[in-house]
Amino acid sequence: IGVKESHQTTIFRIIAAILHLGNLEIQGERDGEACSVSSEDEHLANFCALLGLEHGQMQHWLCHRK
């Protein structure tokens, strides 16, 4: 369809990251008032690696609204 190979690679990375994010295990805490993501979660590590994001920051902001 005329999409450059470099653009295809970027699209595939984004899709792979979204799929890993969907497999992320988020644990509820305090009767659903809070949540946490394990720092050992391989899907979070892959998500951050694919998008070039900082692991600790992503782990924090997935569970906080502000």
Buried (B, 14 or more C-beta within 10 A) or exposed (E): EEEEEEEEEEEEBEEBBEEBBEEBEEEEEEEEEEEBBEEEBEBBBBBBEBBEBEBEEBBEEBEEEE
